[in-house]
């Protein structure tokens, strides 16, 4: 069970605004687990979540960088990490989705405050047009 997700470091940057708008060609999203350790009878998963905005010419336009600790009471994660230096495959989906659900919300707010494009596409409502009937 996930007990909490604590952010240790938040960094946002983007290049200066210029007269011509930036042409963002992609967003590179990365998630890396650096260490798993035990603290006060809990398991702490240290991670880095980042989004890099790249514009034409492969120049970095901006980035969002989050460092944090996901806290759980699942000792099997620590045991597996100590043996294989990776997260257990059967728990990977649950853990990674926890990272994404928390970090994407933070990244969404940071992108707006820093005038960066949204880090992911939001759903859009599009009204379907009625087909015009033709009488020939």
Secondary structure, 3 states (H helix, E strand, C coil): CEEEEEEEEEEEEECCCCCCCCCEEEEEEEEEEEEEEEECCEEEEEEEEEEEEEEHHHEEEEEEEEEEEEEECCHHHHHHHHHHCCCCHHHHHHHHHHHHHHHHHHHHHHHHHCCCCCCCCCCCCCCCCCCCCCCC
